Amino acid sequence: MVERCPGCGMRFEREEGFFLGVYFLNITLTQVVLMAYVAIVFVLTLPDAPLAAILAGAAAIAVVVPVALYPACRTLWAAVHLGMQPLEPAEQADAAAFRFERGDAAPDPDR
């Protein structure tokens, strides 16, 4: 994962412990997928639900989904946090300095 936004130069990790929200979001989405899987499989296979197969599928989901969703959760959390707490002037200056060092410090026409 990159340290900064490739477009604006904002640091993704804005403060210590910033990505605790990512873990919460990732666990929550994994639990939603897991509960949906178990509910759907039970409904489709009742009255003789194959418990061993359902548990194996649930274990696979519990391992694969958090790993697969982590990059998306990290991006989503950065966007949510930026919406709740806009960049401070020092962070804007840091991003501008990064863009200047990178060589693309031209003013953004959209701002």
Stockholm file with secondary structure:
# STOCKHOLM 1.0

chainA/1-111         MVERCPGCGMRFEREEGFFLGVYFLNITLTQVVLMAYVAIVFVLTLPDAPLAAILAGAAAIAVVVPVALYPACRTLWAAVHLGMQPLEPAEQADAAAFRFERGDAAPDPDR
#=GR chainA/1-111 SS CCSBCTTTCCBSCCSTTTTHHHHHHHHHHHHHHHHHHHHHHHHHHTTSCCHHHHHHHHHHHHHHHHHHHHHHHHHHHHHHHHHHSCCCHHHHHHHHHHHHHHTCCCCCTTC
#=GC SS_cons         CCSBCTTTCCBSCCSTTTTHHHHHHHHHHHHHHHHHHHHHHHHHHTTSCCHHHHHHHHHHHHHHHHHHHHHHHHHHHHHHHHHHSCCCHHHHHHHHHHHHHHTCCCCCTTC
//
